Amino acid sequence: MCYEGALEKLRARGLKVNPERFLAEFDRMSRIGWVEGYGMNRLALSENHVAIRMDLMEQLKALGAKVKVDEAGNIIAELGEQGEAIAVGSHLDSVPGGGRFDGAYGVIAGLEVLRTIKESNVRLRHRLVLIDFNNEEGSRWSPPLLGSGLSCGVYTRDFVYSRVDRNGVRFEDALRNTGFMGSPENNISCNPPRFYVELHIEQGPELYSKGYDIGIPQGIVGIRVVELAFRGSQDHASSPLWARRDALTGLVIVKNKLEEYALERVDKLRVTIGRVNVEPNVANVVPGEVRFTVDIRSYDPNIIDETVKYIVENGEDVARRRGLDFEHRDLWYIERTLFDTQVVKTIEEACEEFEFKCLKTWSWAGHDAQNMARVSRTGMIFIPSVNGRSHSKDEYSGDEDLVKGLLTLLNVILALDSS
């Protein structure tokens, strides 16, 4: 294994690191809610999500950790009684049909860090905190990052509690019915940690394709989602093409132009048309209306603005040429997050000490770390995703990469504790 040198260095410092136990525990816990042939079925506050969270809390209590729940339903566990806190964490909820690694890896690795520190009798200057954030994915209640958003003061309680899922279940009612209605005095904003470090799979192909062990995000890109609509005339499929006002044509032209535009800026921009509603959506009817979203991501706010302008100009042009009506609106915008330079440097130094090949990069996906960065000095650690796959049953990271990430996280915690 390529992490033996790192393992020896940690053990020489008195750390009772047990990679085999961690891998076995990760395999066991991450299969809660797993459905063969489909993927993960662990929506926020669903039966499977509650099951894995109860499992986590039982193990934390067995370690002697003080376990609390805040008003967003986040689980917050503390080891130690004095000093400022260093927190690690991620989330255990999943997207429908997702993989076993996204989110769960960071929480289970955090559990192993607490266990290793406790068993090794390491006296830290800081309290050590593990956080399992609720509804990170936003697959059941939108928008994403609701748990960290409420706990860190980004969203109000009224806003978060009023969110309703597709079955009409309010977030507040689900908290109460599952037993995860916690106290506002436990909110992170009331007692923020000094540092927060989140370990995660990359959810992209860069580390894997280029042969890096660890990715060190400088921050999280900005995300802006816009909704566009074309309206034409609903018509029979027998109508000749020249006589149609086909709304779907507007989508096709905009999509093709947008892909060409993004490919020319591939290192700076990501665009996704992810939701499309076509009316009336019948095989023998020319669509009278199409409404769709465009997800725009970049670490440069100017590029996001330029892309929106490009999309709107092309939409207006298509509408004029095709005799369509066109409208657009912003749905939401999350600004770029920059991570703390000291934490980023500490992660880089931890990798260098272990001779892990690391790459400074950006996170193109949103994470709870962006909300934590508002209240704490924050950084992230990435490990490779095989072929960059994520939010899929085919999501996978190898055991060696899982352990390298764990050892890096442990080394970073120890280094931050001495700072």
Secondary structure, 3 states (H helix, E strand, C coil): CCCHHHHHHHHHCCCCCCHHHHHHHHHHHCCCCEECCCEECCCCCCHHHHHHHHHHHHHHHHCCCEEEEECCCCEEEEECCCCCEEEEEEECCCCCCECCCCCHHHHHHHHHHHHHHHHCCCCCCCEEEEEEECCCCCCCCCCCCHHHHHHCCCCCHHHHHCCECCCCCEHHHHHHHHCCCCEHHHCHHHCCCCEEEEEEECCCCHHHHHCCCEEEEEEECEEEEEEEEEECCCEECCCCHHHCCCHHHHHHHHHHHHHHHHHCCCCCCEEEEEEEEEECCCCCEECCEEEEEEEEEECCHHHHHHHHHHHHHHHHHHHHHHCCEEEEEEEEEECCEECCHHHHHHHHHHHHHHCCCEEEEEECCCCCHHHHCCCCEEEEEEECCHHHCCCCCCCCCCHHHHHHHHHHHHHHHHHHHCC
